[in-house]
Amino acid sequence: MIWFYEFEGEPKGPVSEDQLRNLLEAETITSETRLWKIGMPAWAPLSEAVPSLLTPPLFPNRVFLRPTSAFKLSPHD
């Protein structure tokens, strides 16, 4: 899907949803940034236009640690 967003009072784009996600992560845009795509009657805040972009991934940057001797699971280990 192709989107346009408002930045400093000027329309920018076109951009994809992935590009919007990157702009959001970089804090270039926010949930209140106004977006528009073909078929929309008016510009709308990102939070209304694409709320799925504000849903965190299930496991963002998750690091799995393996227990080592430094981490005792019980006093009998």
Long-range contacts (C-beta under 8 A, 24 or more apart in sequence): 1-37, 2-37, 2-38, 3-35, 3-36, 3-37, 3-49, 3-50, 4-35, 4-36, 4-37, 5-29, 5-33, 5-34, 5-35, 5-36, 5-46, 6-33, 6-34, 6-35, 6-43, 7-33, 11-36, 17-50, 17-53, 20-46, 20-50, 20-53, 21-53, 24-53, 24-54
